[in-house]
Amino acid sequence: MTPTPPAGQLAALDASLGVVPAAGDRRRHPAPAHLVFFHGPMDCGKSTLALQVDHNQSRQGRHGLLLTQDDRSGTPQISSRVGLQRAAIELDADTDVRLLVRDRWAAGHRVDYLIVDEAQFLTGEQAEQLAELVDESHVDVYAFGLTTDFRTRLFPGTQRLFELADDVQRVQVEVLCWCGLPGLLNARVVGDAVVREGATVVVADTAPALQPAAAPAAGEATVRYQVLCRRHFSRGQLGPTPTGPGQLALR
């Protein structure tokens, strides 16, 4: 027979259990929160991973906000190329992310975490606001974005997240260049040529190499993106040539 603890020990146990916070109740019972940044080239599954993280968090009774900017669908949602999608709040350069969260709190809603897709489009100040929410309000932040733009330069939002995030992870799904090597760089293709000048942000999707993208409007060239290895990005080569190195042309 197991002996019954003395009354004093039972009272102490009850008191200790009374301070255990409910799931996600970090505002009243602070616990470490984290800013995690997942990055990679186009087509590596960032948006799919963002929706999976949201699913895993919500299954544990946590409440989150989904944020995005300039999703490929042209609507305020997080959408993936494998067909998954969820409605999201559309950000712009003037959005104060802290106020979004505080407004939810003021309305009586919990916010335990944020999912931020297309995080490369954040301003440096917005990345700092995310870090402040983590440190001062104990809200977990999971951000997902491109590593570099079409000129192989870090986006401002990406650079600031590299500098501030507690954990920076490259998405592990490997994207292949048409040659079979790992694709690392996002080439902007106008018509059939790689371009290296222009606005940093031009929203367009990828299209398979050597296949036509969506038909452009009259008088406009097709704009798309293609992920290339470093060598073929430097060469501006979007596919194999009829006569490649070491090959003979058959007549």
Secondary structure, DSSP 8 states (H G I E B T S, - for coil): ------HHHHHHHHHHHTT---TT-TTTS-----EEEEEE-TTS-HHHHHHHHHHHHHHTT--EEEEESS-TTSSSEEE-TTS-EEE-EE--TT--HHHHHHHHHHTT----EEEE-SGGGS-HHHHHHHHHHHHHH--EEEEEEESB-TTS-B-HHHHHHHHH-SEEEE--S--B-TTSSB--EEEEEETTEEE--S-S-----B--TTS--S---TT---EEEEEE-HHHHHHT--S--SS-TT-----
